Amino acid sequence: MKSFAISEEEKKASEEFMPINGTDYVEFYVSNSKQAAHFYKTAMGFRSLAYSGLETGNREFESYVVIQDKIRFVFTSPLKGGTEIGRHIDRHGDGVKVVALWVDDARHAYDQAMSRGAKSFFEPMEEKDKDGSVVRAAIHTYGDVVHVFVERKDYNGVFLPGYRQWNSDYQTESTGLKYVDHMVGNVEEGHMNQWVNFYEEVLGFKQILSFDDKDISTEYTALMSKVMSNGNGKIKFPINEPAPGLKKSQVDEYLEFYDGAGVQHIAVATDDIIKTVTELKSRGIEFLQVPQTYYDALTERVGEIDEDISALAKLGILVDRDEDGYLLQIFTKTVQARPTMFFEIIQRKGANSFGKGNFKALFEALEREQELRGTL
Ligand code: FE2
């Protein structure tokens, strides 16, 4: 593993040409938006926020927006055949289409990105309704994923123009998920550096960490990863590519079933991982399990921690330490029909890294799942 210091000047330079306030929303193209939204409410503790569809005059697609603290997810399905959304779902299955970035000036962000080599998805457009106006523009990134720049400083509505409040009698308790910590992309073998360069050149991100196959390998599989971050550190995008191994790696399996590059996992932060994971489990979310022997050597590896290790062991929560502190993390099994996207639940206690000390135990757990699917 290598980490890279970012100087104050570099942070400032990145902040100047591409200031990003944070993740605005994540939009998934799914085969049944209504049922997907119900799953995220019931199992993960999101609340109904907004809706667009036939009742709002939208005859093309139906979108349900859910929210939990700072996290907004949009689930979109087409209302007829032969659409771009339908083709996306046919090829990829359910998956992330849009990683939207909250900016103060969407036209500026788009112009800067385009002048630095981005490929346009759509040009800046201003949408209005009685609650104000929103400017959005979008560029392509890896695979069929796009980044939408969202400028909402003149908007007081519930989500975006064209959406109405989604009032539902059915709401569930939060599971304590607070914000998107990082989102990981899987790209084809040999393409990682191309996308690292894209985030550097087009969006002014800096590489903060890299892992090679010596860090991330088991007996069978290997991958390489570089972590890209924007100036204020609010956006972190690790990019993975498969490295040659004895058998098919988890990234290879993803690329095969997603039919190309795409978002592999979304890490969501909590302030109390024991409480969050206990709640998620009780609602039916399934997690990868590491052997109990993982906990035998835990204190030796990470030193003293605030949490009760037997509680962590019972839930299968992993711990890692870096020079700044420690972190707790756990990974769900994949959450749709295809073995593609999954979630990470993470609680940071000072640490700014990604749990390198857990990679081996984790990958072995992943491979046990792959073995069951016959895709190793
Ligand atoms: Fe992660």
Residues whose N, C-alpha, C, O or C-beta is under 5 A from the ligand:
A	BS01	FE2	A267 E344
